Amino acid sequence: MGFDWPAPPEWLGVACLILLGAALYHFSGLREAAPRPTRRMVVVLRCIALALLAFLLARPYWETSSPDVDRYRVIALADLSGSMTTRDAKAGPTRSDKVKSALDATSSDSWLARARLRHSNVDAMGFDVSVETLRPSAWARPEFGNKTALGEALRSTLSEEEIGSVVVFSDGRGNQGESALKVAKNYRSLGIPVNVVGVGEARAAGDLSISFADRKPRAIAKEELKLSALVRNDFAEAVKSKVRLFAGDKIVHETTASLSPGKELRIDFAPLVPDVAGPVRYRLKVDPPSGDRDPSNDTDSLLVNVLPPEVVTTLYLSNRVNPLYAFLKRTLAGDERFDFRALVRLSDKIFHAFGEEMKSEFPSDPEFWMDFDTVILDAASLTDLNDTVVEGLKRFVHRRGGGLLLFGPADLAREKLGGVAPVREVEEFTAKEDRSLVALEEPIFAPEDEAGKMKPFLPGRLPGFFVKEKNPAARGVVVSRADGKAVLVLQAYGAGRVGYWGSPHDWRRYIRDEKGGKEFKKFWTALSAWLGSGGEERLRLEDESKARLRGKPVSLAVEALGSDFEPSRDALVEARIEGPDDYERTVHLYPEGAVAGRYASSFRPGAPGEYKVTYLLSFPDGESLERESFLRVAETGDEALDVSYNERDLRMLAKLTGGKYLKIEDLDGDWEPAVAEELPLRVERVSLADNWIFFLVLFLVAGLEWIFRRQAGLQ
């Protein structure tokens, strides 16, 4: 306590003596005027009043001291290293997500926001191998650091001025520079506590991985395909996890794998039977336990090139009788390489059905076509098929990779099938005699088929059709020897193949002579097999088996063939990318001049794991193609080796420096970190003379003294 007496201190003593003398004099004057008890009470009350008056005149005060919050800083250090992207619980937040929530200055409920109400200067910093101001962009950057230098970060912070406390948010993983426990000695000598908010789960580091045992399995359409997986457990404890095999987006097998520590398990799945030739994607996925250090090897992708079936299922469908059917039936049904079936309307209610499970009615189910490899269709029949069945036919070609050969009215085919039909307009031609045609050297005709010796022709006195206008990407395969006009045109459509045949009376070749019959059989078996062998791989992608590295540019490249099976130079290509942590991005690919039909670009992945890339190609003729790819992105650097929570070192760091330790799950906005004992102080003076209570007491005492005097009849 002190006094703010305005005069010299000795004057205060003189004033007190005067007041004491006046009180004694007054007491002596009351000795005979009032009874003794009354005199005593009046004197006591008057002395109290005088004492209070003297106390107030001296202007007493109290002084209090507290840390000056404006003259020291609290530093919050957030670990931004790669290990902080670990998810300690399946589908839970990352460690960084938890820290971000605690240090969110925009949220009034966050620890940082509340701490700034209690401490004027609370600075949020981030570190991996160096310390920097923690800005919102730090959480959104595509890659975190691959090293953690906690000790170096603490030493750097120690050089700051007016440090009163440090709060570290970290999992304790340090793999770079000086040990944090060594730096802690410097903090202890300066009396600055390091508080620790631990982020993570204490457990041994480990990894669960899966891969295909055979990356080049032999696959033939409609035959068994055997796939196997290798699952390895690099955890220190036994692991039990689900394993799934996908064909596209569909789960085809699911099982549970139990593995002892350090063991590998081979899983042989039940045989699969691919329906069609062409590329088929299979994927493996294993559910890792919490703490799996490498999410990139929790999946594996395999693109299997399914070869054409040894038996091609071929359907002939028409709503009218055509002699061509009888000769196709003789040719294909009599060949063990074909499973020939037919459906022909003979009259309004009478059908001819040939082949296993064929019903005597036109289809009403749009999935009807999916049981076949090749469909030979009289375009006139499209009038008898409802729209959903026609749409199913389009999907059969575009998605399934089926083959379709059209003959008959081209205008109707164009009207019903749109761009699936390779021709836009034909012209009818009837020659007086047989018109020679040439079968060009094409891949559809194997070398042993000797395309040049097939000698197709348009029969004389029977109508045939020359293609007057075809799709830009369609190509003539059988043409007039005289003027080069096409009779057979082919094109790709989606994953499938489609053609138009303008010689519906080609059966005449079969009956001309024995040689003509052989040429007919060679031609139609080669054409039917080629159509039904699955679409040519029109989108060729780079190898997907190799893991990419996080934070490094990942190339995206595709080689595209147009519907004419030639490299496409004018397609629009984009890649839609989906990855961990809701990563989404669309990247446009541009032509590379060095390779015709090649389009390329790149992107920089963020978190490790599996990335789905969907390539979308749009061609000038309106056709579009879509293809999915899966990329594995692995962590880089030492951070990937051990992401376990280092609780022991974090507790020791707090203990050595006199700080507090707690888990981030126990952190709330009211938690107070320990601060240095020797902090700049703020002294506050509280004046007692300005306190109304003393004046009230003085008034009451004086009032009581007056009352006693009046009752005693004193002046």
matplotlib code that plots the C-alpha trace (Angstrom):
import matplotlib.pyplot as plt

x = [0.0, 1.1, -0.2, -0.7, -0.6, 0.0, 2.1, 5.4, 5.0, 5.8, 2.8, 0.6, 2.0, 1.4, -2.2, -2.8, -1.4, -3.6, -6.6, -5.6, -5.2, -8.6, -10.1, -8.5, -9.6, -13.1, -13.1, -12.0, -14.9, -17.4, -16.3, -18.9, -21.5, -22.6, -22.6, -19.4, -20.8, -22.1, -18.9, -17.0, -19.2, -19.2, -15.4, -14.9, -17.1, -15.5, -12.0, -13.1, -14.5, -11.3, -9.2, -11.2, -10.9, -7.2, -7.0, -8.8, -6.8, -3.7, -5.1, -4.0, -3.7, -3.0, -0.6, -1.1, 1.1, 0.4, 2.1, 1.8, 0.1, 1.1, 4.9, 5.3, 4.4, 2.9, 4.1, 1.9, 4.0, 2.0, 3.7, 3.2, 5.3, 4.1, 3.3, 0.6, -1.5, -2.0, -5.5, -5.5, -9.0, -10.6, -12.4, -11.5, -9.8, -6.0, -3.8, -3.4, -7.1, -7.3, -4.5, -6.1, -9.4, -7.6, -5.7, -8.6, -8.6, -11.9, -13.7, -14.6, -14.6, -11.1, -8.3, -6.3, -9.2, -9.8, -6.1, -5.9, -8.5, -6.4, -2.9, -2.6, 0.2, -0.4, 1.4, 0.6, 3.6, 4.1, 7.1, 8.5, 12.2, 11.8, 9.5, 7.1, 4.1, 1.0, -1.2, -4.4, -2.6, -0.3, -3.1, -4.1, -0.7, -0.4, 2.3, 3.6, 7.2, 8.9, 11.1, 10.3, 12.9, 11.1, 14.4, 15.4, 12.0, 12.2, 15.7, 14.6, 11.6, 14.0, 15.6, 12.4, 12.0, 9.8, 8.9, 6.7, 5.5, 5.6, 2.8, 3.8, 1.1, 2.8, 2.9, 6.5, 8.1, 11.5, 13.9, 15.9, 18.4, 19.0, 17.0, 14.1, 15.0, 18.5, 17.0, 14.7, 17.7, 18.1, 14.4, 14.8, 17.8, 15.8, 12.7, 10.5, 8.1, 7.3, 3.7, 2.8, -0.5, 0.0, -1.7, -1.9, -2.3, 0.5, 1.2, 3.9, 4.3, 3.3, 2.0, -0.5, -0.1, -1.8, -0.9, -1.8, 0.3, 0.4, 0.3, 0.1, -2.6, -3.9, -7.5, -9.8, -13.4, -15.9, -13.2, -12.1, -9.7, -7.8, -6.6, -4.6, -3.6, -0.6, -1.3, 1.6, 1.5, 4.4, 2.8, 4.2, 0.9, -1.5, -3.9, -7.3, -8.7, -11.2, -10.0, -12.1, -11.7, -13.4, -14.3, -14.9, -17.0, -18.5, -17.3, -16.9, -15.2, -14.8, -13.0, -11.2, -7.5, -5.8, -2.0, 0.6, 3.3, 5.7, 3.8, 2.5, -0.7, -1.7, -5.4, -6.6, -10.0, -12.7, -12.3, -13.9, -15.4, -15.0, -17.9, -16.1, -12.7, -10.9, -9.4, -11.0, -9.9, -9.6, -8.8, -7.8, -8.5, -7.6, -8.9, -5.8, -5.8, -5.3, -1.8, -1.1, 2.0, 1.6, -2.0, -0.7, -0.3, -3.7, -5.0, -3.7, -5.1, -4.6, -5.7, -6.3, -6.3, -9.0, -8.4, -11.3, -13.3, -12.5, -16.2, -18.0, -21.7, -23.3, -27.0, -28.8, -32.0, -34.4, -38.1, -38.3, -37.0, -33.7, -31.9, -28.7, -29.8, -29.8, -26.2, -24.9, -26.5, -24.7, -21.4, -21.4, -23.5, -21.3, -18.1, -17.0, -15.6, -19.1, -22.2, -24.7, -28.3, -31.1, -34.4, -36.5, -40.0, -41.8, -45.2, -47.0, -47.1, -44.8, -41.0, -38.2, -35.9, -32.6, -30.2, -30.1, -32.5, -33.9, -37.5, -39.9, -40.5, -38.6, -36.8, -38.4, -35.5, -32.7, -30.2, -31.1, -28.1, -25.5, -25.5, -23.9, -20.6, -21.7, -25.2, -26.0, -29.1, -31.4, -32.0, -35.7, -36.1, -35.5, -39.2, -40.2, -38.0, -39.0, -36.8, -35.5, -34.3, -32.7, -30.9, -29.8, -28.3, -26.4, -25.0, -24.1, -21.8, -20.6, -20.1, -19.9, -17.7, -20.0, -19.9, -22.8, -23.2, -26.1, -27.7, -30.8, -32.3, -29.5, -31.8, -33.7, -30.5, -29.4, -32.7, -32.8, -29.1, -27.7, -23.9, -23.7, -24.6, -21.4, -23.3, -25.5, -26.7, -26.5, -27.5, -29.2, -27.5, -28.7, -26.2, -27.1, -24.4, -22.2, -20.2, -16.7, -15.6, -12.3, -11.6, -8.8, -6.0, -7.4, -6.7, -10.0, -8.7, -5.9, -3.0, -4.3, -7.7, -6.0, -8.3, -7.2, -8.6, -12.1, -13.5, -16.9, -19.3, -22.7, -24.9, -26.4, -30.1, -30.4, -30.3, -27.1, -26.1, -23.0, -22.2, -22.8, -22.0, -20.3, -19.2, -15.9, -14.2, -15.7, -13.5, -14.3, -13.1, -14.9, -15.1, -16.1, -13.2, -14.4, -14.9, -13.8, -17.3, -17.6, -20.0, -18.7, -17.7, -16.4, -15.8, -15.3, -17.9, -17.0, -15.6, -17.2, -17.1, -19.8, -20.2, -22.6, -22.9, -24.4, -24.7, -27.6, -27.6, -24.1, -25.5, -25.2, -21.5, -22.0, -23.9, -21.8, -19.4, -17.3, -14.6, -17.2, -18.5, -15.1, -14.6, -18.0, -17.1, -13.7, -15.2, -18.1, -16.2, -13.4, -15.9, -18.0, -15.0, -13.5, -16.7, -17.1, -13.6, -14.1, -13.2, -9.7, -8.0, -8.6, -7.4, -3.9, -2.7, 0.7, 1.7, -0.3, 1.5, 4.3, 3.6, 3.9, 5.4, 3.4, 4.1, 5.8, 4.3, 2.5, 2.2, -1.1, -1.0, -3.3, -2.9, -6.3, -7.5, -10.5, -13.4, -11.3, -8.7, -6.2, -4.5, -6.8, -5.2, -8.2, -10.0, -10.8, -9.3, -9.7, -9.0, -11.2, -9.1, -10.5, -8.2, -7.9, -9.2, -11.9, -9.3, -10.9, -9.4, -10.0, -6.9, -7.0, -4.6, -3.1, -1.6, 2.1, 3.7, 6.1, 3.6, 0.4, -2.7, -0.9, -2.3, -0.5, -0.5, 0.3, -0.9, 0.6, -1.1, -1.6, -2.1, -0.8, -3.3, -5.3, -6.3, -9.1, -8.5, -11.4, -10.3, -13.1, -12.5, -14.7, -14.2, -15.3, -17.9, -19.7, -18.5, -17.2, -15.1, -14.5, -11.9, -11.0, -7.5, -6.2, -2.9, -1.2, 0.6, 3.1, 4.6, 8.2, 11.1, 11.7, 8.3, 6.7, 8.9, 7.3, 4.2, 3.5, 2.8, 5.9, 4.2, 7.3, 9.5, 6.6, 5.9, 9.6, 9.8, 7.0, 8.5, 12.0, 10.8, 8.1, 5.4, 2.1, 1.2, -2.2, -3.7, -5.5, -8.7, -8.6, -7.9, -10.6, -10.8, -10.2, -7.0, -4.1, -0.5, 2.2, 4.1, 7.5, 7.9, 9.8, 7.6, 7.2, 4.8, 2.0, 1.5, -1.9, -2.7, -6.1, -7.0, -8.8, -9.7, -11.9, -13.8, -17.3, -17.4, -15.0, -17.2, -20.2, -18.6, -17.4, -21.0, -22.5, -19.9, -20.4, -24.2, -24.1, -21.9, -24.4, -27.3, -25.5, -24.7, -28.2, -29.6, -27.2, -28.3, -24.8, -23.9]
y = [0.0, 3.6, 7.1, 10.0, 12.7, 15.9, 17.6, 16.4, 13.3, 15.1, 17.3, 14.2, 13.4, 17.0, 16.8, 13.5, 15.0, 18.0, 15.8, 13.6, 16.7, 18.0, 14.7, 14.6, 18.2, 17.4, 14.3, 16.4, 18.8, 16.0, 14.6, 16.4, 17.0, 13.4, 9.9, 7.9, 5.3, 8.1, 10.0, 6.9, 6.1, 9.7, 9.8, 6.5, 7.3, 10.7, 9.2, 6.7, 9.5, 11.5, 8.5, 7.8, 11.4, 11.4, 8.1, 9.6, 12.8, 10.7, 9.1, 5.5, 3.1, -0.6, -1.7, -4.9, -6.4, -8.9, -10.0, -7.3, -9.1, -6.3, -6.9, -10.6, -13.1, -16.6, -18.6, -21.4, -23.7, -26.0, -29.0, -29.0, -32.0, -35.0, -37.2, -34.7, -35.8, -39.2, -40.2, -42.0, -43.2, -44.5, -41.8, -39.4, -36.0, -35.8, -34.7, -31.4, -31.0, -31.1, -28.5, -26.3, -26.3, -25.4, -22.5, -21.2, -17.5, -16.9, -19.2, -17.7, -21.1, -22.1, -22.2, -19.5, -17.0, -17.4, -17.3, -13.9, -12.6, -13.4, -12.7, -9.8, -11.2, -14.8, -15.6, -18.7, -20.2, -23.3, -25.5, -28.5, -27.8, -24.1, -21.7, -19.4, -17.4, -19.6, -18.3, -19.9, -20.9, -23.2, -25.7, -25.7, -26.2, -29.3, -30.9, -30.8, -31.0, -34.3, -33.6, -32.6, -30.4, -29.8, -29.0, -26.5, -24.9, -24.5, -23.0, -20.5, -19.5, -19.0, -16.1, -14.2, -11.3, -11.2, -14.8, -15.7, -19.2, -21.6, -24.0, -26.9, -28.7, -31.9, -35.7, -35.6, -37.0, -35.4, -36.6, -33.5, -31.4, -31.0, -33.0, -31.1, -32.4, -30.9, -27.5, -27.9, -27.3, -23.8, -23.1, -24.3, -22.1, -19.1, -20.1, -20.3, -23.2, -25.2, -26.5, -29.5, -30.3, -33.9, -34.9, -38.6, -42.1, -44.0, -47.2, -48.9, -47.9, -50.4, -50.9, -53.2, -53.6, -55.5, -56.2, -58.5, -61.6, -61.9, -58.6, -60.3, -63.0, -64.7, -63.7, -64.8, -63.7, -66.2, -68.2, -68.4, -65.8, -66.5, -63.6, -63.7, -61.1, -60.8, -59.2, -58.3, -57.2, -55.1, -54.2, -55.4, -57.1, -59.4, -57.8, -58.8, -56.9, -57.1, -57.6, -56.7, -57.4, -55.0, -55.3, -51.7, -50.3, -53.6, -55.8, -59.3, -60.9, -60.1, -62.0, -61.5, -61.8, -62.6, -62.1, -62.5, -59.8, -59.7, -62.3, -62.4, -64.1, -65.2, -65.1, -67.0, -65.7, -67.8, -67.7, -64.8, -65.0, -61.8, -61.3, -59.6, -58.9, -55.7, -54.0, -54.8, -53.1, -55.0, -53.4, -54.7, -52.9, -53.8, -52.0, -50.9, -50.6, -47.2, -46.0, -47.5, -45.5, -45.8, -45.5, -45.8, -49.5, -50.2, -50.6, -52.0, -51.6, -54.0, -53.5, -56.9, -57.1, -59.8, -61.6, -62.3, -65.4, -68.6, -68.9, -65.8, -65.6, -64.1, -63.0, -62.5, -60.5, -59.4, -58.7, -60.2, -63.2, -62.8, -65.6, -64.2, -65.7, -69.3, -69.0, -67.2, -70.0, -72.6, -70.7, -69.7, -72.4, -75.0, -73.4, -74.4, -70.9, -69.4, -69.8, -68.7, -67.7, -66.1, -64.4, -63.8, -62.5, -64.6, -62.9, -60.8, -63.5, -66.1, -66.1, -68.3, -68.7, -70.6, -71.3, -72.0, -70.0, -68.0, -67.0, -66.6, -62.9, -59.7, -58.5, -56.1, -56.1, -53.5, -56.0, -58.6, -57.7, -58.2, -62.0, -61.7, -60.6, -59.7, -58.6, -58.8, -56.6, -55.8, -52.1, -52.5, -54.4, -51.2, -50.2, -53.3, -52.5, -50.1, -47.1, -48.7, -51.8, -49.6, -47.7, -51.0, -51.8, -48.5, -49.4, -52.8, -51.3, -48.2, -49.7, -53.4, -53.3, -55.4, -55.6, -54.5, -55.0, -53.2, -53.8, -52.6, -49.1, -46.8, -43.8, -45.8, -46.9, -43.3, -42.1, -44.8, -45.2, -41.8, -41.7, -45.5, -46.0, -45.4, -44.1, -41.1, -41.8, -44.6, -45.0, -48.0, -49.7, -52.5, -53.7, -55.8, -58.2, -58.9, -55.9, -56.7, -55.5, -55.4, -56.4, -54.0, -55.2, -54.6, -55.9, -57.6, -60.1, -62.2, -63.0, -66.5, -65.1, -63.6, -60.6, -60.1, -63.5, -63.1, -61.5, -60.2, -58.7, -57.1, -59.6, -58.5, -57.7, -57.5, -54.3, -53.3, -50.1, -47.9, -45.6, -42.0, -40.3, -41.8, -40.6, -38.7, -41.4, -44.4, -46.1, -48.2, -51.8, -53.3, -51.0, -51.0, -52.0, -49.6, -46.3, -47.0, -46.5, -48.3, -51.2, -52.1, -49.4, -49.8, -47.6, -47.6, -46.4, -46.2, -49.6, -51.4, -51.8, -51.2, -51.6, -51.2, -53.8, -52.7, -56.2, -58.0, -60.5, -61.6, -65.1, -65.4, -65.7, -68.8, -70.7, -69.5, -72.3, -74.1, -71.5, -68.7, -70.7, -70.8, -67.1, -66.4, -68.4, -66.7, -63.3, -63.7, -65.6, -63.0, -60.1, -61.7, -62.6, -59.2, -57.4, -59.6, -59.5, -56.4, -52.9, -52.0, -50.2, -46.7, -45.0, -46.1, -45.0, -45.0, -47.7, -47.4, -50.0, -47.7, -45.5, -41.8, -39.5, -37.1, -33.4, -34.3, -33.6, -36.6, -36.9, -37.6, -38.9, -40.7, -41.9, -41.6, -43.3, -41.9, -43.9, -44.7, -46.3, -43.7, -41.4, -38.5, -35.0, -32.8, -34.3, -32.4, -34.3, -33.6, -35.6, -35.4, -36.3, -37.5, -38.3, -38.4, -35.6, -34.7, -33.8, -32.8, -31.3, -31.1, -31.0, -30.4, -32.4, -31.0, -32.6, -33.5, -32.8, -35.6, -38.4, -38.3, -38.8, -38.3, -35.8, -34.9, -32.7, -33.1, -32.4, -32.3, -34.7, -33.8, -36.5, -40.0, -42.7, -43.7, -41.2, -41.9, -40.3, -40.3, -39.4, -37.8, -37.4, -35.6, -36.0, -33.5, -35.9, -35.9, -39.2, -39.3, -41.8, -42.3, -44.3, -44.6, -45.0, -45.3, -44.0, -44.7, -41.8, -42.6, -40.4, -39.2, -38.8, -40.0, -38.9, -42.0, -44.4, -43.8, -41.8, -43.1, -40.7, -40.0, -39.4, -40.1, -37.3, -34.8, -35.4, -35.1, -31.8, -30.3, -31.6, -30.4, -26.9, -26.6, -26.6, -28.5, -31.5, -32.6, -34.4, -32.3, -34.2, -32.6, -29.1, -26.5, -22.8, -22.1, -24.1, -22.0, -22.8, -22.3, -19.0, -17.8, -16.9, -13.7, -11.7, -8.0, -6.8, -4.4, -2.4, -1.1, 1.3, 1.1, 4.3, 3.6, 7.2, 7.0, 4.1, 5.2, 2.6, 4.6, 7.7, 5.8, 4.4, 8.0, 9.3, 6.5, 7.0, 10.8, 10.2, 7.9, 10.2, 13.1, 10.9, 9.9, 13.5, 14.7, 12.0, 13.0, 16.7, 17.6, 20.2]
z = [0.0, -0.7, -0.2, -2.6, 0.1, -1.9, 0.8, 2.3, 4.5, 7.7, 7.2, 7.3, 10.8, 12.0, 10.7, 12.6, 15.8, 15.5, 15.0, 17.9, 20.1, 19.1, 20.0, 23.5, 24.1, 23.1, 25.4, 28.4, 27.6, 27.8, 31.1, 33.2, 30.5, 29.8, 31.4, 31.0, 28.5, 26.3, 26.4, 25.4, 22.5, 21.2, 21.5, 19.9, 17.0, 16.6, 16.6, 14.0, 11.8, 12.2, 11.4, 8.3, 7.3, 7.8, 5.8, 2.9, 3.0, 2.7, -0.5, 0.0, -2.9, -3.8, -6.5, -8.5, -11.2, -14.0, -17.2, -19.8, -22.7, -25.1, -24.4, -25.1, -27.9, -28.0, -31.0, -32.4, -34.5, -36.9, -38.4, -42.2, -43.1, -45.2, -42.2, -41.1, -44.1, -42.4, -41.6, -38.2, -38.7, -41.9, -43.7, -40.9, -41.1, -41.7, -38.9, -40.8, -40.9, -37.1, -36.7, -39.3, -37.3, -34.1, -35.8, -37.8, -37.0, -38.8, -36.3, -33.0, -31.4, -32.5, -29.9, -31.8, -31.9, -28.2, -27.3, -29.1, -26.8, -23.8, -25.2, -27.5, -29.7, -30.7, -34.0, -36.1, -37.9, -40.0, -40.5, -42.3, -42.9, -42.3, -40.5, -42.2, -41.4, -41.5, -44.3, -45.6, -48.7, -46.7, -46.2, -49.9, -51.4, -53.6, -51.6, -48.0, -47.1, -47.3, -44.3, -40.7, -38.9, -35.5, -33.7, -36.3, -36.2, -32.4, -32.7, -35.4, -33.2, -30.2, -32.1, -32.2, -29.7, -26.6, -26.7, -23.7, -24.8, -27.7, -28.6, -31.0, -33.0, -34.3, -34.5, -33.3, -36.5, -36.9, -39.5, -40.4, -38.5, -34.8, -32.2, -30.7, -27.2, -27.6, -28.5, -25.4, -23.1, -24.6, -23.9, -20.3, -19.6, -20.8, -18.9, -22.0, -21.9, -25.0, -24.9, -27.0, -28.7, -29.9, -33.2, -34.1, -32.8, -31.1, -33.0, -34.9, -38.5, -41.1, -44.6, -46.3, -50.0, -52.9, -56.5, -59.3, -59.3, -63.1, -65.1, -68.5, -68.2, -71.3, -72.0, -74.7, -75.0, -73.6, -72.1, -68.4, -67.2, -64.0, -61.9, -58.7, -56.1, -53.8, -50.4, -48.1, -44.5, -43.3, -40.0, -36.7, -35.8, -37.6, -40.0, -41.2, -44.2, -47.0, -50.6, -53.6, -57.3, -59.7, -63.3, -64.3, -61.4, -60.5, -57.7, -59.1, -56.1, -52.4, -49.7, -46.4, -46.0, -42.7, -42.6, -39.9, -39.5, -42.4, -44.4, -48.0, -49.1, -52.6, -53.4, -56.5, -57.6, -59.2, -63.0, -64.9, -68.4, -70.4, -72.8, -75.6, -77.1, -76.4, -73.4, -70.0, -66.8, -63.6, -60.2, -56.8, -53.6, -50.0, -46.9, -45.0, -41.2, -39.6, -39.9, -43.3, -44.4, -48.2, -49.6, -53.1, -52.9, -51.4, -55.0, -58.3, -61.8, -64.7, -68.3, -69.9, -73.7, -74.3, -77.6, -80.0, -79.2, -80.9, -81.6, -82.9, -82.1, -85.2, -85.6, -88.9, -88.5, -91.2, -91.5, -95.0, -96.9, -98.7, -100.4, -98.9, -95.5, -96.8, -98.1, -95.0, -92.9, -94.9, -94.6, -91.0, -89.3, -91.0, -89.6, -86.1, -85.6, -85.6, -83.5, -86.1, -85.2, -87.1, -86.8, -90.0, -90.2, -92.8, -92.4, -89.9, -87.2, -88.5, -87.7, -88.6, -85.6, -85.9, -83.2, -79.5, -77.3, -80.2, -79.8, -82.7, -82.1, -82.6, -79.5, -77.0, -74.5, -75.3, -73.8, -76.4, -78.5, -75.8, -76.3, -79.8, -81.2, -84.7, -86.0, -89.7, -90.0, -92.8, -92.3, -93.3, -90.0, -88.0, -88.6, -86.5, -83.5, -80.8, -79.9, -76.7, -78.6, -81.3, -78.5, -77.1, -80.5, -80.5, -77.0, -78.3, -80.8, -78.9, -75.4, -75.7, -78.8, -81.0, -84.7, -87.0, -90.7, -92.4, -95.8, -97.4, -97.2, -96.1, -95.5, -92.9, -91.3, -91.1, -89.7, -86.9, -86.0, -86.7, -86.8, -86.2, -89.8, -91.9, -95.0, -95.5, -99.1, -101.6, -105.2, -106.6, -109.6, -111.8, -114.4, -117.4, -116.5, -113.5, -112.3, -111.1, -107.6, -105.9, -102.3, -101.1, -99.0, -95.5, -92.0, -92.0, -94.5, -93.1, -95.4, -95.9, -97.0, -100.2, -100.6, -104.1, -105.1, -103.5, -106.7, -105.3, -107.9, -108.3, -110.0, -113.3, -113.5, -109.7, -107.7, -105.9, -104.2, -104.5, -101.6, -102.8, -99.5, -96.5, -93.1, -93.3, -91.3, -93.1, -95.7, -98.7, -98.5, -101.5, -104.5, -108.2, -110.4, -113.1, -111.1, -107.5, -106.0, -102.7, -102.1, -98.7, -96.2, -92.7, -89.7, -86.0, -83.7, -80.0, -79.0, -81.9, -85.7, -88.2, -92.0, -94.8, -97.6, -100.9, -102.6, -100.9, -103.8, -103.3, -102.9, -106.7, -106.2, -104.1, -106.8, -109.8, -109.5, -106.9, -107.0, -106.4, -103.5, -101.9, -102.4, -100.9, -97.8, -97.4, -97.7, -95.3, -92.6, -92.6, -92.5, -89.8, -87.6, -88.0, -87.1, -84.0, -82.8, -80.7, -81.4, -82.1, -79.2, -80.3, -77.2, -76.2, -72.8, -71.1, -68.7, -65.5, -63.4, -62.3, -59.2, -59.7, -57.0, -55.0, -55.8, -59.1, -62.5, -63.9, -67.6, -69.3, -72.8, -75.1, -78.7, -80.5, -83.6, -85.5, -86.8, -89.9, -87.7, -88.6, -86.1, -85.3, -85.5, -84.7, -81.7, -78.5, -75.6, -71.9, -68.7, -65.6, -62.6, -59.2, -56.3, -52.5, -50.3, -52.8, -55.4, -58.7, -61.8, -65.5, -67.8, -71.5, -73.7, -76.8, -79.9, -79.9, -83.3, -83.1, -83.0, -85.1, -83.0, -79.7, -77.2, -74.0, -70.9, -67.2, -63.7, -60.2, -57.7, -54.1, -51.5, -52.2, -53.2, -56.2, -58.9, -61.4, -64.8, -67.3, -70.8, -73.0, -76.7, -79.1, -82.9, -85.6, -86.9, -83.6, -82.2, -78.7, -76.8, -73.1, -71.3, -67.7, -66.3, -62.7, -61.5, -58.2, -56.5, -53.8, -51.0, -51.6, -49.2, -45.7, -44.5, -46.1, -44.0, -40.6, -39.9, -36.4, -33.6, -31.5, -28.1, -26.0, -27.5, -27.4, -23.7, -23.0, -24.9, -22.8, -19.5, -20.2, -20.8, -18.2, -20.8, -20.9, -23.0, -24.3, -27.2, -29.8, -29.1, -25.6, -26.8, -26.4, -26.8, -23.0, -22.7, -21.4, -22.3, -19.8, -20.1, -19.0, -15.3, -16.0, -18.3, -18.7, -16.0, -16.1, -12.8, -12.0, -9.1, -7.4, -5.3, -2.1, -1.6, -4.7, -3.2, -2.3, 0.5, 2.6, 2.2, 3.1, 6.3, 7.2, 6.8, 8.9, 11.7, 11.7, 11.7, 14.7, 16.6, 16.0, 17.1, 20.4, 21.1, 20.6, 22.8, 25.5, 25.1, 23.9, 21.4]

ax = plt.figure().add_subplot(projection="3d")
ax.plot(x, y, z, "-o")
ax.set_aspect("equal")
plt.show()
